[in-house]
Amino acid sequence: MITFKRVSIALSVAALLAGCSSGVKLDENAAAGANGGANTSGAASGVAGVDLTGSQIDADGGPRGVGRVVYFDFDSFIVKPDAQGLVDANARFIKADPSRKVTVEGHTDERGGREYNLALGQKRAEAVRRSLNLLGVSDNQVEAVSFGEEKPAVSGNNEAAYSQNRRAELSYR
């Protein structure tokens, strides 16, 4: 079981690093977006630019127009490649201001026992926290907590509801 976990973690880190090795110069794209310029190469990469000047900050302190929910497969805490753009945009936003703090809240669906779901929710939050750290976010800016199955996003006993509840949410404070 431990070998499987180590292999899973190694594969998720490898996938994250492979996603980070694109030829797109993200700093130039962010600067173009912040200055109101066209961001054509950012659109081609699937990553939207983040305005770091402060005019694009939501009321809760997070980046406007950037997703904050990472979804997971059943019984998994591996950050999927399709969440890389979301994680990257949030990492750039957090790094732009050393005083910014974010809590990564891990959640599960209702299947499984309470203790198991709390542990799985923590692993999901930690996976997103590690992804942010790999992208240069300071460890003292990110806290990972688990709510397990206690705060479902959607009610229901079907796969559509379950898939919305298997998540990690970034909450700015």
C-alpha positions as CSV (number, residue, x, y, z in Angstrom):
1,M,0.0,0.0,0.0
2,I,2.8,2.4,0.9
3,T,4.6,1.6,-2.4
4,F,1.4,2.5,-4.3
5,K,1.2,5.8,-2.5
6,R,4.8,6.6,-3.2
7,V,4.3,5.7,-6.9
8,S,1.1,7.8,-7.0
9,I,2.9,10.8,-5.5
10,A,5.9,10.4,-7.8
11,L,3.6,10.3,-10.8
12,S,1.7,13.3,-9.7
13,V,4.9,15.3,-9.2
14,A,6.2,14.2,-12.6
15,A,2.9,15.2,-14.2
16,L,3.1,18.6,-12.5
17,L,6.7,19.2,-13.5
18,A,5.9,18.2,-17.1
19,G,3.1,20.7,-17.1
20,C,5.4,23.4,-15.8
21,S,8.0,22.8,-18.5
22,S,6.0,24.4,-21.3
23,G,7.7,27.0,-23.5
24,V,5.2,29.7,-22.7
25,K,6.7,32.6,-20.9
26,L,4.1,33.2,-18.2
27,D,5.6,36.3,-16.7
28,E,5.4,38.1,-20.0
29,N,1.8,37.0,-20.5
30,A,0.9,38.2,-17.0
31,A,2.5,41.6,-17.7
32,A,0.7,41.9,-21.0
33,G,-2.6,41.1,-19.3
34,A,-1.9,43.5,-16.4
35,N,-1.2,46.3,-18.8
36,G,-4.3,45.7,-20.8
37,G,-2.4,44.2,-23.8
38,A,-3.5,41.3,-25.8
39,N,-2.6,37.9,-24.4
40,T,-2.7,35.6,-27.4
41,S,0.0,33.2,-26.3
42,G,-1.7,32.8,-22.9
43,A,-5.0,31.9,-24.6
44,A,-3.1,29.3,-26.7
45,S,-1.7,27.7,-23.5
46,G,-5.1,27.6,-21.8
47,V,-3.9,29.8,-19.0
48,A,-5.5,33.2,-18.5
49,G,-3.4,36.1,-17.4
50,V,-3.8,37.4,-13.9
51,D,-4.0,41.1,-13.2
52,L,-1.5,41.7,-10.4
53,T,-2.2,45.4,-9.9
54,G,-5.1,44.9,-7.5
55,S,-7.9,46.0,-9.7
56,Q,-9.0,42.4,-10.4
57,I,-9.4,41.3,-6.8
58,D,-12.7,39.8,-5.6
59,A,-14.4,41.0,-2.4
60,D,-13.0,37.9,-0.7
61,G,-9.4,38.8,-1.6
62,G,-8.9,36.2,-4.4
63,P,-8.2,36.8,-8.1
64,R,-11.3,37.8,-10.1
65,G,-12.2,35.4,-12.9
66,V,-9.9,32.6,-11.7
67,G,-11.3,29.3,-10.6
68,R,-10.7,28.2,-7.0
69,V,-12.0,24.6,-7.0
70,V,-9.9,21.5,-7.9
71,Y,-11.9,18.4,-8.5
72,F,-10.7,14.9,-7.8
73,D,-11.5,11.4,-9.0
74,F,-13.1,8.8,-6.7
75,D,-10.8,7.8,-3.8
76,S,-8.0,9.9,-5.2
77,F,-5.9,12.8,-4.1
78,I,-3.9,13.3,-7.4
79,V,-4.3,16.8,-8.9
80,K,-5.4,16.2,-12.5
81,P,-3.7,17.9,-15.4
82,D,-6.8,19.8,-16.3
83,A,-6.5,21.7,-13.0
84,Q,-3.0,22.9,-13.8
85,G,-4.0,26.2,-15.3
86,L,-6.2,27.0,-12.2
87,V,-3.4,26.1,-9.8
88,D,-0.9,28.1,-11.8
89,A,-3.0,31.2,-12.0
90,N,-3.7,31.1,-8.2
91,A,0.0,30.5,-7.5
92,R,1.0,33.6,-9.6
93,F,-1.6,35.7,-7.7
94,I,-0.4,34.5,-4.3
95,K,3.3,35.0,-5.1
96,A,2.6,38.6,-6.3
97,D,2.0,39.7,-2.7
98,P,3.9,38.0,0.2
99,S,1.2,39.1,2.6
100,R,-1.5,37.1,0.8
101,K,-2.7,34.0,2.6
102,V,-4.9,31.1,1.3
103,T,-6.5,28.1,3.0
104,V,-6.9,25.0,0.9
105,E,-10.0,23.1,2.1
106,G,-10.2,19.4,1.3
107,H,-13.6,17.8,0.8
108,T,-14.9,14.4,0.0
109,D,-18.2,12.8,-1.0
110,E,-20.3,11.0,1.6
111,R,-19.1,7.5,0.8
112,G,-16.6,6.1,3.3
113,G,-16.3,6.5,7.1
114,R,-15.9,9.8,8.8
115,E,-12.2,9.3,9.7
116,Y,-11.3,8.0,6.3
117,N,-13.0,11.0,4.6
118,L,-11.2,13.5,6.9
119,A,-7.9,11.8,6.0
120,L,-8.7,11.8,2.3
121,G,-9.8,15.5,2.4
122,Q,-6.5,16.4,4.1
123,K,-4.5,14.5,1.4
124,R,-6.4,16.4,-1.3
125,A,-5.7,19.8,0.4
126,E,-2.1,18.8,0.9
127,A,-1.8,17.8,-2.8
128,V,-2.9,21.3,-3.9
129,R,-0.7,22.9,-1.3
130,R,2.3,21.0,-2.6
131,S,1.4,22.0,-6.2
132,L,1.4,25.6,-5.1
133,N,4.7,25.2,-3.3
134,L,6.3,23.6,-6.5
135,L,5.2,26.7,-8.4
136,G,7.0,29.0,-5.9
137,V,4.4,29.8,-3.3
138,S,5.9,30.2,0.2
139,D,4.8,27.5,2.6
140,N,3.8,30.2,5.2
141,Q,1.2,31.6,2.8
142,V,-0.8,28.3,2.5
143,E,-2.7,26.3,5.1
144,A,-4.2,22.9,4.2
145,V,-7.3,21.7,6.2
146,S,-9.9,19.0,5.8
147,F,-13.6,19.1,6.1
148,G,-14.1,15.5,4.9
149,E,-17.8,15.0,4.0
150,E,-19.1,17.7,6.4
151,K,-19.5,20.5,3.8
152,P,-20.9,19.1,0.6
153,A,-21.1,21.5,-2.4
154,V,-24.1,19.6,-3.8
155,S,-26.8,17.4,-2.1
156,G,-27.6,14.1,-3.7
157,N,-26.8,10.4,-3.7
158,N,-25.6,10.0,-7.3
159,E,-22.4,10.3,-9.2
160,A,-23.2,13.9,-10.4
161,A,-23.4,15.1,-6.8
162,Y,-20.5,13.0,-5.6
163,S,-18.2,14.4,-8.3
164,Q,-18.9,18.0,-7.3
165,N,-18.2,17.1,-3.6
166,R,-14.7,15.5,-4.3
167,R,-12.8,18.8,-4.3
168,A,-10.3,21.1,-2.8
169,E,-11.2,24.8,-2.5
170,L,-8.9,27.7,-2.3
171,S,-10.2,30.3,0.2
172,Y,-8.4,33.6,0.5
173,R,-8.2,35.3,3.9
